[in-house]
Amino acid sequence: MEQKELNILNEISNLTRTIEEEYPELEKYLDESRSTLPKDNANPKVSIKELQNYRDSLQNMIAKYREKG
């Protein structure tokens, strides 16, 4: 796995933890967000672009929630 992928996965992990700890009311949307990731069991590789998109969706979810708060 490339360093860039590891960095993005680390960011996703941190964002998910932030949601779970600081915004538990948003946890119900995590399953919906995860559904945007590919589920091709024959080729479980997730592209960097897909990881970036997922990370961005988590960042946007937090930002929109903060704006409303």
C-alpha positions in Angstrom: 0.0 0.0 0.0 1.3 3.4 -0.9 2.0 6.1 1.7 -0.6 8.3 0.1 -3.3 5.6 0.6 -2.1 5.1 4.2 -2.4 8.8 4.9 -5.9 8.9 3.5 -6.9 5.9 5.5 -5.5 7.5 8.6 -7.6 10.6 7.9 -10.7 8.5 7.4 -10.1 6.8 10.7 -9.6 10.1 12.5 -12.7 11.6 11.0 -14.8 8.5 11.9 -13.5 8.7 15.4 -14.3 12.4 15.6 -17.9 11.7 14.5 -18.3 8.8 17.0 -16.9 10.8 19.9 -18.0 14.4 19.2 -21.1 14.0 17.0 -22.7 10.6 17.8 -25.9 11.8 16.3 -24.2 11.6 12.9 -23.2 7.9 13.3 -26.3 6.8 11.6 -25.0 8.4 8.4 -21.7 6.5 8.5 -23.3 3.3 7.1 -24.8 5.3 4.3 -21.5 6.9 3.5 -19.7 3.5 3.6 -22.2 2.3 1.0 -20.5 4.6 -1.5 -17.4 2.5 -1.4 -17.1 -0.3 -3.9 -18.2 -3.8 -2.8 -16.7 -5.8 -5.6 -15.5 -8.9 -3.8 -13.7 -10.1 -6.9 -11.5 -7.0 -6.8 -11.6 -5.6 -3.3 -9.0 -2.9 -4.2 -10.2 0.6 -3.5 -8.7 3.3 -5.5 -7.1 6.4 -4.1 -9.8 8.5 -5.7 -12.5 6.5 -4.0 -10.8 6.9 -0.6 -10.4 10.6 -1.2 -14.1 10.9 -2.1 -15.1 9.0 1.1 -12.7 11.2 3.2 -14.2 14.3 1.6 -17.7 13.1 2.3 -16.9 12.7 6.0 -15.3 16.1 6.1 -18.3 17.7 4.5 -20.7 15.9 6.9 -18.8 17.3 9.9 -18.6 20.8 8.3 -22.3 21.0 7.5 -23.2 19.8 10.9 -21.0 22.4 12.6 -22.6 25.1 10.5 -26.1 24.1 11.7 -24.9 23.9 15.3 
